[in-house]
Structures are given as C-alpha cells and as structure tokens.
Amino acid sequence: MRPSVSPRIGLLIGIAGASAVLLGAFGAHALRGVLDARGIELWHTAVNYQVWHALALAVAAGLGRGRSGRVAVAALVMGILLFSGSLYALALGAPRWVGIVTPFGGLAFVAGWLALGWTLCTRRG
C-alpha cells in the first residue's frame, strides 16, 4: 500500500523533526555558556513546541488529503516557522519586536490542532 503523504509533505515532516533534534542538540551543547538563562529558556521552548508539532504534522498528513487535513498541515507548518522560529531568533539576540510574531505562530498551532480534530471527526473508513 502506497503512503498517502505527498513527497513534498513527507520532506517537510522529515525536516521539521530532524531540525528539532539538531536544534535541540545545538542548544544543549554549542549554546551552553553563550546564552543567558532567558535565552536557554526560549530555545528550550522553541525546540519543545517544534518536536510536538512535527509529530502532529505527521499525524495530520497521514490522515489524508482532504481540505481539513491540508489546512492542518499548512497551519502546523506556519506555527513551527512563526512560533518556534521567532523564539530561536529571540534567543540568539534578535530585536524584541520579533516577539510580535510569536503569538501568530501560537494561533497557527491552535488552528492546526482544530483542523486536525475536525479531520479526525469527519474521516471515513
């Protein structure tokens, strides 16, 4: 049986998961002693959210290609980019205004979870 995930989405899932592991290791080793306590906290939060949402992305993509599934995938990808991406940037010293982006990433995560839930409720078979 062929997987129902397109190669492009499969690649996104792989990149999201692998980069979370790599960024977590980078933060734990290369950034130790470089970032202050707040920077470490931001980095840890970014990695944690990225890992969980990469897993949710895999679930959403595996459930099919219906409209709600596509919305879930898109929203979760946007959430990872905006939420985790802005926290990584802030941890590395980006200007504080970058933090304006973070809540939009959080809203994208919420939208992704709602779309995933809808996909689960309406999935047939």
mmCIF file of the C-alpha atoms, coordinates in Angstrom:
data_MODEL
# 
_entry.id   MODEL 
# 
loop_
_atom_site.group_PDB 
_atom_site.id 
_atom_site.type_symbol 
_atom_site.label_atom_id 
_atom_site.label_alt_id 
_atom_site.label_comp_id 
_atom_site.label_asym_id 
_atom_site.label_entity_id 
_atom_site.label_seq_id 
_atom_site.pdbx_PDB_ins_code 
_atom_site.Cartn_x 
_atom_site.Cartn_y 
_atom_site.Cartn_z 
_atom_site.occupancy 
_atom_site.B_iso_or_equiv 
_atom_site.pdbx_formal_charge 
_atom_site.auth_seq_id 
_atom_site.auth_comp_id 
_atom_site.auth_asym_id 
_atom_site.auth_atom_id 
_atom_site.pdbx_PDB_model_num 
ATOM 1   C CA . MET A 1 1   ? 0.000   0.000  0.000  1.00 0.00 ? 1   MET A CA 1 
ATOM 2   C CA . ARG A 1 2   ? 1.385   3.389  -1.005 1.00 0.00 ? 2   ARG A CA 1 
ATOM 3   C CA . PRO A 1 3   ? 1.626   6.098  1.645  1.00 0.00 ? 3   PRO A CA 1 
ATOM 4   C CA . SER A 1 4   ? -0.989  8.827  1.358  1.00 0.00 ? 4   SER A CA 1 
ATOM 5   C CA . VAL A 1 5   ? 1.513   11.602 2.061  1.00 0.00 ? 5   VAL A CA 1 
ATOM 6   C CA . SER A 1 6   ? 2.906   13.548 -0.858 1.00 0.00 ? 6   SER A CA 1 
ATOM 7   C CA . PRO A 1 7   ? 6.699   13.571 -1.200 1.00 0.00 ? 7   PRO A CA 1 
ATOM 8   C CA . ARG A 1 8   ? 6.763   17.328 -0.526 1.00 0.00 ? 8   ARG A CA 1 
ATOM 9   C CA . ILE A 1 9   ? 4.808   16.979 2.721  1.00 0.00 ? 9   ILE A CA 1 
ATOM 10  C CA . GLY A 1 10  ? 6.902   13.966 3.695  1.00 0.00 ? 10  GLY A CA 1 
ATOM 11  C CA . LEU A 1 11  ? 10.016  16.062 3.210  1.00 0.00 ? 11  LEU A CA 1 
ATOM 12  C CA . LEU A 1 12  ? 8.535   18.859 5.353  1.00 0.00 ? 12  LEU A CA 1 
ATOM 13  C CA . ILE A 1 13  ? 7.760   16.375 8.129  1.00 0.00 ? 13  ILE A CA 1 
ATOM 14  C CA . GLY A 1 14  ? 11.277  14.962 7.984  1.00 0.00 ? 14  GLY A CA 1 
ATOM 15  C CA . ILE A 1 15  ? 12.854  18.418 8.041  1.00 0.00 ? 15  ILE A CA 1 
ATOM 16  C CA . ALA A 1 16  ? 10.624  19.561 10.927 1.00 0.00 ? 16  ALA A CA 1 
ATOM 17  C CA . GLY A 1 17  ? 11.517  16.544 13.058 1.00 0.00 ? 17  GLY A CA 1 
ATOM 18  C CA . ALA A 1 18  ? 15.201  16.315 12.172 1.00 0.00 ? 18  ALA A CA 1 
ATOM 19  C CA . SER A 1 19  ? 15.799  20.037 12.610 1.00 0.00 ? 19  SER A CA 1 
ATOM 20  C CA . ALA A 1 20  ? 14.118  19.904 16.032 1.00 0.00 ? 20  ALA A CA 1 
ATOM 21  C CA . VAL A 1 21  ? 16.585  17.217 17.126 1.00 0.00 ? 21  VAL A CA 1 
ATOM 22  C CA . LEU A 1 22  ? 19.542  19.084 15.631 1.00 0.00 ? 22  LEU A CA 1 
ATOM 23  C CA . LEU A 1 23  ? 18.488  22.427 17.112 1.00 0.00 ? 23  LEU A CA 1 
ATOM 24  C CA . GLY A 1 24  ? 17.933  20.790 20.496 1.00 0.00 ? 24  GLY A CA 1 
ATOM 25  C CA . ALA A 1 25  ? 21.430  19.306 20.442 1.00 0.00 ? 25  ALA A CA 1 
ATOM 26  C CA . PHE A 1 26  ? 22.875  22.595 19.209 1.00 0.00 ? 26  PHE A CA 1 
ATOM 27  C CA . GLY A 1 27  ? 21.215  24.453 22.067 1.00 0.00 ? 27  GLY A CA 1 
ATOM 28  C CA . ALA A 1 28  ? 22.348  21.934 24.664 1.00 0.00 ? 28  ALA A CA 1 
ATOM 29  C CA . HIS A 1 29  ? 25.953  21.836 23.519 1.00 0.00 ? 29  HIS A CA 1 
ATOM 30  C CA . ALA A 1 30  ? 27.054  24.716 21.300 1.00 0.00 ? 30  ALA A CA 1 
ATOM 31  C CA . LEU A 1 31  ? 24.999  27.390 23.029 1.00 0.00 ? 31  LEU A CA 1 
ATOM 32  C CA . ARG A 1 32  ? 25.843  26.342 26.585 1.00 0.00 ? 32  ARG A CA 1 
ATOM 33  C CA . GLY A 1 33  ? 27.629  29.278 28.152 1.00 0.00 ? 33  GLY A CA 1 
ATOM 34  C CA . VAL A 1 34  ? 26.686  31.511 25.210 1.00 0.00 ? 34  VAL A CA 1 
ATOM 35  C CA . LEU A 1 35  ? 23.036  32.138 26.005 1.00 0.00 ? 35  LEU A CA 1 
ATOM 36  C CA . ASP A 1 36  ? 21.818  33.571 29.285 1.00 0.00 ? 36  ASP A CA 1 
ATOM 37  C CA . ALA A 1 37  ? 19.110  31.823 31.312 1.00 0.00 ? 37  ALA A CA 1 
ATOM 38  C CA . ARG A 1 38  ? 16.311  33.569 29.388 1.00 0.00 ? 38  ARG A CA 1 
ATOM 39  C CA . GLY A 1 39  ? 17.890  32.588 26.041 1.00 0.00 ? 39  GLY A CA 1 
ATOM 40  C CA . ILE A 1 40  ? 18.167  28.949 27.137 1.00 0.00 ? 40  ILE A CA 1 
ATOM 41  C CA . GLU A 1 41  ? 14.530  29.003 28.249 1.00 0.00 ? 41  GLU A CA 1 
ATOM 42  C CA . LEU A 1 42  ? 13.397  30.449 24.913 1.00 0.00 ? 42  LEU A CA 1 
ATOM 43  C CA . TRP A 1 43  ? 15.476  27.915 22.980 1.00 0.00 ? 43  TRP A CA 1 
ATOM 44  C CA . HIS A 1 44  ? 14.101  25.014 25.018 1.00 0.00 ? 44  HIS A CA 1 
ATOM 45  C CA . THR A 1 45  ? 10.521  26.196 24.494 1.00 0.00 ? 45  THR A CA 1 
ATOM 46  C CA . ALA A 1 46  ? 11.078  26.553 20.746 1.00 0.00 ? 46  ALA A CA 1 
ATOM 47  C CA . VAL A 1 47  ? 12.525  23.034 20.450 1.00 0.00 ? 47  VAL A CA 1 
ATOM 48  C CA . ASN A 1 48  ? 9.791   21.519 22.612 1.00 0.00 ? 48  ASN A CA 1 
ATOM 49  C CA . TYR A 1 49  ? 6.991   23.064 20.573 1.00 0.00 ? 49  TYR A CA 1 
ATOM 50  C CA . GLN A 1 50  ? 8.709   22.157 17.310 1.00 0.00 ? 50  GLN A CA 1 
ATOM 51  C CA . VAL A 1 51  ? 9.044   18.488 18.288 1.00 0.00 ? 51  VAL A CA 1 
ATOM 52  C CA . TRP A 1 52  ? 5.413   18.124 19.346 1.00 0.00 ? 52  TRP A CA 1 
ATOM 53  C CA . HIS A 1 53  ? 4.088   19.933 16.324 1.00 0.00 ? 53  HIS A CA 1 
ATOM 54  C CA . ALA A 1 54  ? 6.305   17.972 13.939 1.00 0.00 ? 54  ALA A CA 1 
ATOM 55  C CA . LEU A 1 55  ? 4.611   14.866 15.328 1.00 0.00 ? 55  LEU A CA 1 
ATOM 56  C CA . ALA A 1 56  ? 1.171   16.471 14.916 1.00 0.00 ? 56  ALA A CA 1 
ATOM 57  C CA . LEU A 1 57  ? 2.169   17.380 11.367 1.00 0.00 ? 57  LEU A CA 1 
ATOM 58  C CA . ALA A 1 58  ? 2.943   13.728 10.638 1.00 0.00 ? 58  ALA A CA 1 
ATOM 59  C CA . VAL A 1 59  ? -0.443  12.667 12.014 1.00 0.00 ? 59  VAL A CA 1 
ATOM 60  C CA . ALA A 1 60  ? -2.285  15.363 10.060 1.00 0.00 ? 60  ALA A CA 1 
ATOM 61  C CA . ALA A 1 61  ? -0.517  14.445 6.838  1.00 0.00 ? 61  ALA A CA 1 
ATOM 62  C CA . GLY A 1 62  ? -1.135  10.740 7.349  1.00 0.00 ? 62  GLY A CA 1 
ATOM 63  C CA . LEU A 1 63  ? -4.878  11.164 7.755  1.00 0.00 ? 63  LEU A CA 1 
ATOM 64  C CA . GLY A 1 64  ? -5.473  12.059 4.171  1.00 0.00 ? 64  GLY A CA 1 
ATOM 65  C CA . ARG A 1 65  ? -5.580  14.871 1.721  1.00 0.00 ? 65  ARG A CA 1 
ATOM 66  C CA . GLY A 1 66  ? -8.986  16.352 2.463  1.00 0.00 ? 66  GLY A CA 1 
ATOM 67  C CA . ARG A 1 67  ? -9.449  20.058 2.932  1.00 0.00 ? 67  ARG A CA 1 
ATOM 68  C CA . SER A 1 68  ? -9.231  19.997 6.741  1.00 0.00 ? 68  SER A CA 1 
ATOM 69  C CA . GLY A 1 69  ? -6.116  17.825 6.545  1.00 0.00 ? 69  GLY A CA 1 
ATOM 70  C CA . ARG A 1 70  ? -4.465  20.309 4.193  1.00 0.00 ? 70  ARG A CA 1 
ATOM 71  C CA . VAL A 1 71  ? -5.424  23.181 6.494  1.00 0.00 ? 71  VAL A CA 1 
ATOM 72  C CA . ALA A 1 72  ? -3.980  21.301 9.481  1.00 0.00 ? 72  ALA A CA 1 
ATOM 73  C CA . VAL A 1 73  ? -0.701  20.668 7.666  1.00 0.00 ? 73  VAL A CA 1 
ATOM 74  C CA . ALA A 1 74  ? -0.378  24.269 6.492  1.00 0.00 ? 74  ALA A CA 1 
ATOM 75  C CA . ALA A 1 75  ? -1.267  25.715 9.886  1.00 0.00 ? 75  ALA A CA 1 
ATOM 76  C CA . LEU A 1 76  ? 1.146   23.445 11.756 1.00 0.00 ? 76  LEU A CA 1 
ATOM 77  C CA . VAL A 1 77  ? 3.992   24.296 9.369  1.00 0.00 ? 77  VAL A CA 1 
ATOM 78  C CA . MET A 1 78  ? 3.240   28.010 9.784  1.00 0.00 ? 78  MET A CA 1 
ATOM 79  C CA . GLY A 1 79  ? 3.120   27.569 13.552 1.00 0.00 ? 79  GLY A CA 1 
ATOM 80  C CA . ILE A 1 80  ? 6.536   25.922 13.614 1.00 0.00 ? 80  ILE A CA 1 
ATOM 81  C CA . LEU A 1 81  ? 8.016   28.640 11.433 1.00 0.00 ? 81  LEU A CA 1 
ATOM 82  C CA . LEU A 1 82  ? 6.438   31.582 13.232 1.00 0.00 ? 82  LEU A CA 1 
ATOM 83  C CA . PHE A 1 83  ? 6.340   30.377 16.848 1.00 0.00 ? 83  PHE A CA 1 
ATOM 84  C CA . SER A 1 84  ? 9.500   28.320 17.145 1.00 0.00 ? 84  SER A CA 1 
ATOM 85  C CA . GLY A 1 85  ? 11.347  30.403 14.559 1.00 0.00 ? 85  GLY A CA 1 
ATOM 86  C CA . SER A 1 86  ? 10.708  33.654 16.406 1.00 0.00 ? 86  SER A CA 1 
ATOM 87  C CA . LEU A 1 87  ? 11.772  32.112 19.723 1.00 0.00 ? 87  LEU A CA 1 
ATOM 88  C CA . TYR A 1 88  ? 15.002  30.804 18.198 1.00 0.00 ? 88  TYR A CA 1 
ATOM 89  C CA . ALA A 1 89  ? 15.669  34.272 16.805 1.00 0.00 ? 89  ALA A CA 1 
ATOM 90  C CA . LEU A 1 90  ? 14.935  35.964 20.140 1.00 0.00 ? 90  LEU A CA 1 
ATOM 91  C CA . ALA A 1 91  ? 17.188  33.520 21.989 1.00 0.00 ? 91  ALA A CA 1 
ATOM 92  C CA . LEU A 1 92  ? 20.002  34.416 19.607 1.00 0.00 ? 92  LEU A CA 1 
ATOM 93  C CA . GLY A 1 93  ? 19.562  38.136 20.219 1.00 0.00 ? 93  GLY A CA 1 
ATOM 94  C CA . ALA A 1 94  ? 17.048  39.290 17.613 1.00 0.00 ? 94  ALA A CA 1 
ATOM 95  C CA . PRO A 1 95  ? 15.362  42.611 18.366 1.00 0.00 ? 95  PRO A CA 1 
ATOM 96  C CA . ARG A 1 96  ? 12.465  42.369 20.815 1.00 0.00 ? 96  ARG A CA 1 
ATOM 97  C CA . TRP A 1 97  ? 9.952   43.345 18.111 1.00 0.00 ? 97  TRP A CA 1 
ATOM 98  C CA . VAL A 1 98  ? 10.480  39.878 16.596 1.00 0.00 ? 98  VAL A CA 1 
ATOM 99  C CA . GLY A 1 99  ? 8.409   38.649 19.541 1.00 0.00 ? 99  GLY A CA 1 
ATOM 100 C CA . ILE A 1 100 ? 5.352   40.175 17.856 1.00 0.00 ? 100 ILE A CA 1 
ATOM 101 C CA . VAL A 1 101 ? 5.387   37.171 15.511 1.00 0.00 ? 101 VAL A CA 1 
ATOM 102 C CA . THR A 1 102 ? 5.275   34.536 18.269 1.00 0.00 ? 102 THR A CA 1 
ATOM 103 C CA . PRO A 1 103 ? 1.543   34.775 19.104 1.00 0.00 ? 103 PRO A CA 1 
ATOM 104 C CA . PHE A 1 104 ? 0.666   34.418 15.414 1.00 0.00 ? 104 PHE A CA 1 
ATOM 105 C CA . GLY A 1 105 ? 2.576   31.150 15.444 1.00 0.00 ? 105 GLY A CA 1 
ATOM 106 C CA . GLY A 1 106 ? 0.620   30.107 18.531 1.00 0.00 ? 106 GLY A CA 1 
ATOM 107 C CA . LEU A 1 107 ? -2.639  30.903 16.755 1.00 0.00 ? 107 LEU A CA 1 
ATOM 108 C CA . ALA A 1 108 ? -1.468  28.856 13.780 1.00 0.00 ? 108 ALA A CA 1 
ATOM 109 C CA . PHE A 1 109 ? -0.828  25.931 16.145 1.00 0.00 ? 109 PHE A CA 1 
ATOM 110 C CA . VAL A 1 110 ? -4.347  26.286 17.544 1.00 0.00 ? 110 VAL A CA 1 
ATOM 111 C CA . ALA A 1 111 ? -5.806  26.379 14.028 1.00 0.00 ? 111 ALA A CA 1 
ATOM 112 C CA . GLY A 1 112 ? -3.754  23.329 13.097 1.00 0.00 ? 112 GLY A CA 1 
ATOM 113 C CA . TRP A 1 113 ? -4.998  21.351 16.089 1.00 0.00 ? 113 TRP A CA 1 
ATOM 114 C CA . LEU A 1 114 ? -8.605  22.346 15.419 1.00 0.00 ? 114 LEU A CA 1 
ATOM 115 C CA . ALA A 1 115 ? -8.290  21.333 11.767 1.00 0.00 ? 115 ALA A CA 1 
ATOM 116 C CA . LEU A 1 116 ? -6.647  18.070 12.826 1.00 0.00 ? 116 LEU A CA 1 
ATOM 117 C CA . GLY A 1 117 ? -9.502  17.427 15.246 1.00 0.00 ? 117 GLY A CA 1 
ATOM 118 C CA . TRP A 1 118 ? -12.026 18.160 12.524 1.00 0.00 ? 118 TRP A CA 1 
ATOM 119 C CA . THR A 1 119 ? -10.194 15.788 10.194 1.00 0.00 ? 119 THR A CA 1 
ATOM 120 C CA . LEU A 1 120 ? -10.409 13.050 12.811 1.00 0.00 ? 120 LEU A CA 1 
ATOM 121 C CA . CYS A 1 121 ? -14.127 13.686 13.379 1.00 0.00 ? 121 CYS A CA 1 
ATOM 122 C CA . THR A 1 122 ? -15.045 13.629 9.705  1.00 0.00 ? 122 THR A CA 1 
ATOM 123 C CA . ARG A 1 123 ? -12.676 10.914 8.475  1.00 0.00 ? 123 ARG A CA 1 
ATOM 124 C CA . ARG A 1 124 ? -14.368 7.938  6.909  1.00 0.00 ? 124 ARG A CA 1 
ATOM 125 C CA . GLY A 1 125 ? -13.063 4.406  6.930  1.00 0.00 ? 125 GLY A CA 1 
# 
